[in-house]
Amino acid sequence: MKVMIRETAKGMEAYVPKKDLEEMIVETEKPGLWGGWAKLANGWVFAMPDFAEAPGLPITVDARRLATGEE
């Protein structure tokens, strides 16, 4: 699923255009976000792609949703 990641004054934010969902990233598996999972404020968890070097933001990536927060 396409997810746009951007930096805001409050921290990292994810936008999922297909769901018109905009949420803050509240927890990550790895310090740099990339290559692990990222949890959004609404409970959704995404597997983020791995990059050799952290890309510039904003960026749109293909991320796989692991959880919806409803489990």
N, CA, C and O atoms as a GROMACS GRO file, in nm:
protein
  284
    1MET      N    1   0.086  -0.116   0.000
    1MET     CA    2   0.000   0.000   0.000
    1MET      C    3   0.091   0.123   0.000
    1MET      O    4   0.194   0.124   0.068
    2LYS      N    5   0.055   0.224  -0.075
    2LYS     CA    6   0.134   0.347  -0.083
    2LYS      C    7   0.116   0.428   0.046
    2LYS      O    8   0.004   0.452   0.091
    3VAL      N    9   0.228   0.470   0.103
    3VAL     CA   10   0.227   0.551   0.224
    3VAL      C   11   0.326   0.665   0.205
    3VAL      O   12   0.442   0.644   0.169
    4MET      N   13   0.279   0.787   0.229
    4MET     CA   14   0.368   0.902   0.222
    4MET      C   15   0.417   0.934   0.362
    4MET      O   16   0.337   0.946   0.455
    5ILE      N   17   0.548   0.949   0.376
    5ILE     CA   18   0.609   0.981   0.505
    5ILE      C   19   0.665   1.123   0.495
    5ILE      O   20   0.733   1.158   0.398
    6ARG      N   21   0.636   1.204   0.596
    6ARG     CA   22   0.692   1.339   0.599
    6ARG      C   23   0.726   1.377   0.743
    6ARG      O   24   0.675   1.319   0.838
    7GLU      N   25   0.813   1.476   0.755
    7GLU     CA   26   0.853   1.528   0.885
    7GLU      C   27   0.770   1.652   0.913
    7GLU      O   28   0.758   1.741   0.828
    8THR      N   29   0.711   1.659   1.032
    8THR     CA   30   0.636   1.777   1.074
    8THR      C   31   0.698   1.832   1.202
    8THR      O   32   0.792   1.774   1.256
    9ALA      N   33   0.647   1.942   1.249
    9ALA     CA   34   0.697   2.000   1.374
    9ALA      C   35   0.675   1.906   1.493
    9ALA      O   36   0.750   1.909   1.590
   10LYS      N   37   0.572   1.823   1.484
   10LYS     CA   38   0.540   1.729   1.593
   10LYS      C   39   0.615   1.597   1.582
   10LYS      O   40   0.620   1.521   1.679
   11GLY      N   41   0.672   1.567   1.465
   11GLY     CA   42   0.743   1.441   1.443
   11GLY      C   43   0.709   1.384   1.306
   11GLY      O   44   0.662   1.456   1.218
   12MET      N   45   0.734   1.256   1.289
   12MET     CA   46   0.708   1.189   1.162
   12MET      C   47   0.559   1.161   1.147
   12MET      O   48   0.492   1.122   1.243
   13GLU      N   49   0.509   1.181   1.026
   13GLU     CA   50   0.367   1.161   0.997
   13GLU      C   51   0.353   1.074   0.873
   13GLU      O   52   0.432   1.084   0.779
   14ALA      N   53   0.251   0.989   0.873
   14ALA     CA   54   0.222   0.903   0.759
   14ALA      C   55   0.086   0.941   0.701
   14ALA      O   56  -0.008   0.971   0.775
   15TYR      N   57   0.078   0.940   0.569
   15TYR     CA   58  -0.048   0.966   0.500
   15TYR      C   59  -0.073   0.850   0.405
   15TYR      O   60   0.012   0.818   0.322
   16VAL      N   61  -0.190   0.788   0.417
   16VAL     CA   62  -0.230   0.677   0.330
   16VAL      C   63  -0.339   0.730   0.238
   16VAL      O   64  -0.455   0.741   0.279
   17PRO      N   65  -0.304   0.764   0.113
   17PRO     CA   66  -0.401   0.826   0.022
   17PRO      C   67  -0.524   0.740  -0.005
   17PRO      O   68  -0.636   0.792  -0.012
   18LYS      N   69  -0.506   0.611  -0.019
   18LYS     CA   70  -0.618   0.522  -0.051
   18LYS      C   71  -0.726   0.525   0.057
   18LYS      O   72  -0.844   0.505   0.028
   19LYS      N   73  -0.686   0.548   0.181
   19LYS     CA   74  -0.779   0.551   0.294
   19LYS      C   75  -0.804   0.693   0.344
   19LYS      O   76  -0.881   0.713   0.438
   20ASP      N   77  -0.740   0.792   0.282
   20ASP     CA   78  -0.744   0.931   0.326
   20ASP      C   79  -0.717   0.940   0.476
   20ASP      O   80  -0.791   1.004   0.550
   21LEU      N   81  -0.609   0.875   0.517
   21LEU     CA   82  -0.571   0.864   0.658
   21LEU      C   83  -0.440   0.937   0.681
   21LEU      O   84  -0.342   0.914   0.611
   22GLU      N   85  -0.440   1.024   0.779
   22GLU     CA   86  -0.320   1.099   0.815
   22GLU      C   87  -0.300   1.084   0.965
   22GLU      O   88  -0.381   1.130   1.045
   23GLU      N   89  -0.189   1.017   1.003
   23GLU     CA   90  -0.164   0.988   1.144
   23GLU      C   91  -0.016   1.005   1.176
   23GLU      O   92   0.070   0.989   1.090
   24MET      N   93   0.012   1.038   1.299
   24MET     CA   94   0.149   1.048   1.347
   24MET      C   95   0.208   0.908   1.367
   24MET      O   96   0.136   0.815   1.403
   25ILE      N   97   0.336   0.894   1.343
   25ILE     CA   98   0.407   0.769   1.372
   25ILE      C   99   0.447   0.777   1.519
   25ILE      O  100   0.522   0.866   1.559
   26VAL      N  101   0.395   0.683   1.599
   26VAL     CA  102   0.416   0.691   1.744
   26VAL      C  103   0.521   0.594   1.795
   26VAL      O  104   0.572   0.611   1.906
   27GLU      N  105   0.554   0.491   1.716
   27GLU     CA  106   0.651   0.392   1.761
   27GLU      C  107   0.714   0.326   1.639
   27GLU      O  108   0.647   0.303   1.538
   28THR      N  109   0.843   0.294   1.649
   28THR     CA  110   0.913   0.225   1.541
   28THR      C  111   0.999   0.114   1.597
   28THR      O  112   1.044   0.119   1.711
   29GLU      N  113   1.020   0.014   1.513
   29GLU     CA  114   1.106  -0.098   1.554
   29GLU      C  115   1.252  -0.057   1.557
   29GLU      O  116   1.326  -0.097   1.646
   30LYS      N  117   1.293   0.024   1.460
   30LYS     CA  118   1.432   0.067   1.448
   30LYS      C  119   1.438   0.219   1.462
   30LYS      O  120   1.342   0.288   1.426
   31PRO      N  121   1.549   0.271   1.511
   31PRO     CA  122   1.560   0.416   1.532
   31PRO      C  123   1.540   0.499   1.406
   31PRO      O  124   1.488   0.610   1.414
   32GLY      N  125   1.580   0.449   1.290
   32GLY     CA  126   1.570   0.527   1.168
   32GLY      C  127   1.444   0.504   1.087
   32GLY      O  128   1.435   0.555   0.976
   33LEU      N  129   1.347   0.430   1.136
   33LEU     CA  130   1.219   0.402   1.070
   33LEU      C  131   1.228   0.296   0.962
   33LEU      O  132   1.140   0.211   0.952
   34TRP      N  133   1.333   0.300   0.880
   34TRP     CA  134   1.340   0.213   0.762
   34TRP      C  135   1.389   0.073   0.796
   34TRP      O  136   1.481   0.055   0.875
   35GLY      N  137   1.324  -0.028   0.733
   35GLY     CA  138   1.365  -0.167   0.749
   35GLY      C  139   1.299  -0.239   0.864
   35GLY      O  140   1.331  -0.355   0.889
   36GLY      N  141   1.209  -0.177   0.934
   36GLY     CA  142   1.137  -0.239   1.045
   36GLY      C  143   0.990  -0.200   1.036
   36GLY      O  144   0.942  -0.160   0.930
   37TRP      N  145   0.919  -0.212   1.147
   37TRP     CA  146   0.779  -0.174   1.147
   37TRP      C  147   0.764  -0.033   1.206
   37TRP      O  148   0.848   0.014   1.282
   38ALA      N  149   0.653   0.030   1.168
   38ALA     CA  150   0.618   0.162   1.220
   38ALA      C  151   0.472   0.157   1.263
   38ALA      O  152   0.387   0.111   1.187
   39LYS      N  153   0.444   0.205   1.384
   39LYS     CA  154   0.308   0.206   1.436
   39LYS      C  155   0.252   0.348   1.432
   39LYS      O  156   0.318   0.443   1.475
   40LEU      N  157   0.129   0.361   1.380
   40LEU     CA  158   0.063   0.490   1.372
   40LEU      C  159  -0.022   0.513   1.497
   40LEU      O  160  -0.050   0.420   1.572
   41ALA      N  161  -0.062   0.637   1.519
   41ALA     CA  162  -0.141   0.673   1.637
   41ALA      C  163  -0.274   0.598   1.643
   41ALA      O  164  -0.326   0.577   1.753
   42ASN      N  165  -0.330   0.558   1.528
   42ASN     CA  166  -0.458   0.486   1.528
   42ASN      C  167  -0.441   0.336   1.549
   42ASN      O  168  -0.540   0.263   1.552
   43GLY      N  169  -0.317   0.288   1.565
   43GLY     CA  170  -0.292   0.147   1.591
   43GLY      C  171  -0.246   0.067   1.469
   43GLY      O  172  -0.200  -0.046   1.484
   44TRP      N  173  -0.257   0.123   1.350
   44TRP     CA  174  -0.210   0.052   1.232
   44TRP      C  175  -0.059   0.035   1.239
   44TRP      O  176   0.014   0.123   1.285
   45VAL      N  177  -0.012  -0.081   1.192
   45VAL     CA  178   0.131  -0.111   1.190
   45VAL      C  179   0.171  -0.144   1.047
   45VAL      O  180   0.105  -0.226   0.982
   46PHE      N  181   0.277  -0.082   0.997
   46PHE     CA  182   0.326  -0.105   0.863
   46PHE      C  183   0.469  -0.158   0.866
   46PHE      O  184   0.550  -0.115   0.948
   47ALA      N  185   0.499  -0.252   0.776
   47ALA     CA  186   0.636  -0.296   0.752
   47ALA      C  187   0.696  -0.197   0.653
   47ALA      O  188   0.650  -0.186   0.540
   48MET      N  189   0.798  -0.127   0.696
   48MET     CA  190   0.858  -0.023   0.612
   48MET      C  191   0.973  -0.081   0.530
   48MET      O  192   1.043  -0.171   0.576
   49PRO      N  193   0.992  -0.029   0.408
   49PRO     CA  194   1.102  -0.080   0.325
   49PRO      C  195   1.237  -0.042   0.384
   49PRO      O  196   1.248   0.052   0.462
   50ASP      N  197   1.338  -0.118   0.346
   50ASP     CA  198   1.474  -0.094   0.394
   50ASP      C  199   1.550  -0.013   0.290
   50ASP      O  200   1.540  -0.039   0.170
   51PHE      N  201   1.626   0.084   0.335
   51PHE     CA  202   1.711   0.165   0.248
   51PHE      C  203   1.854   0.161   0.302
   51PHE      O  204   1.874   0.161   0.423
   52ALA      N  205   1.952   0.157   0.212
   52ALA     CA  206   2.091   0.160   0.254
   52ALA      C  207   2.123   0.292   0.324
   52ALA      O  208   2.195   0.295   0.423
   53GLU      N  209   2.068   0.400   0.270
   53GLU     CA  210   2.080   0.533   0.329
   53GLU      C  211   1.941   0.592   0.346
   53GLU      O  212   1.855   0.573   0.261
   54ALA      N  213   1.920   0.662   0.452
   54ALA     CA  214   1.788   0.722   0.476
   54ALA      C  215   1.753   0.818   0.362
   54ALA      O  216   1.832   0.907   0.330
   55PRO      N  217   1.636   0.802   0.303
   55PRO     CA  218   1.597   0.890   0.192
   55PRO      C  219   1.553   1.028   0.242
   55PRO      O  220   1.524   1.046   0.360
   56GLY      N  221   1.549   1.122   0.151
   56GLY     CA  222   1.498   1.255   0.184
   56GLY      C  223   1.348   1.250   0.202
   56GLY      O  224   1.280   1.168   0.140
   57LEU      N  225   1.296   1.338   0.284
   57LEU     CA  226   1.152   1.344   0.309
   57LEU      C  227   1.095   1.470   0.249
   57LEU      O  228   1.167   1.570   0.246
   58PRO      N  229   0.974   1.474   0.203
   58PRO     CA  230   0.875   1.365   0.206
   58PRO      C  231   0.906   1.261   0.099
   58PRO      O  232   0.972   1.289  -0.001
   59ILE      N  233   0.857   1.139   0.123
   59ILE     CA  234   0.876   1.028   0.031
   59ILE      C  235   0.752   0.940   0.033
   59ILE      O  236   0.688   0.924   0.137
   60THR      N  237   0.717   0.883  -0.082
   60THR     CA  238   0.609   0.786  -0.090
   60THR      C  239   0.671   0.649  -0.111
   60THR      O  240   0.752   0.630  -0.202
   61VAL      N  241   0.632   0.554  -0.028
   61VAL     CA  242   0.688   0.418  -0.033
   61VAL      C  243   0.577   0.315  -0.039
   61VAL      O  244   0.461   0.344  -0.007
   62ASP      N  245   0.613   0.194  -0.080
   62ASP     CA  246   0.522   0.080  -0.070
   62ASP      C  247   0.547   0.014   0.064
   62ASP      O  248   0.657  -0.035   0.090
   63ALA      N  249   0.447   0.013   0.150
   63ALA     CA  250   0.458  -0.048   0.283
   63ALA      C  251   0.348  -0.149   0.299
   63ALA      O  252   0.237  -0.129   0.249
   64ARG      N  253   0.377  -0.258   0.368
   64ARG     CA  254   0.277  -0.363   0.390
   64ARG      C  255   0.215  -0.344   0.528
   64ARG      O  256   0.285  -0.333   0.629
   65ARG      N  257   0.082  -0.340   0.531
   65ARG     CA  258   0.012  -0.325   0.659
   65ARG      C  259   0.014  -0.458   0.733
   65ARG      O  260  -0.029  -0.560   0.680
   66LEU      N  261   0.064  -0.455   0.856
   66LEU     CA  262   0.073  -0.576   0.938
   66LEU      C  263  -0.044  -0.587   1.035
   66LEU      O  264  -0.087  -0.698   1.068
   67ALA      N  265  -0.097  -0.474   1.080
   67ALA     CA  266  -0.208  -0.474   1.177
   67ALA      C  267  -0.291  -0.348   1.157
   67ALA      O  268  -0.241  -0.245   1.112
   68THR      N  269  -0.419  -0.359   1.193
   68THR     CA  270  -0.510  -0.245   1.177
   68THR      C  271  -0.543  -0.178   1.309
   68THR      O  272  -0.613  -0.077   1.310
   69GLY      N  273  -0.495  -0.231   1.419
   69GLY     CA  274  -0.526  -0.171   1.548
   69GLY      C  275  -0.658  -0.221   1.605
   69GLY      O  276  -0.696  -0.183   1.716
   70GLU      N  277  -0.728  -0.306   1.529
   70GLU     CA  278  -0.858  -0.359   1.575
   70GLU      C  279  -0.845  -0.498   1.635
   70GLU      O  280  -0.942  -0.551   1.688
   71GLU      N  281  -0.726  -0.558   1.627
   71GLU     CA  282  -0.706  -0.692   1.681
   71GLU      C  283  -0.697  -0.687   1.831
   71GLU      O  284  -0.680  -0.790   1.895
   0.00000   0.00000   0.00000
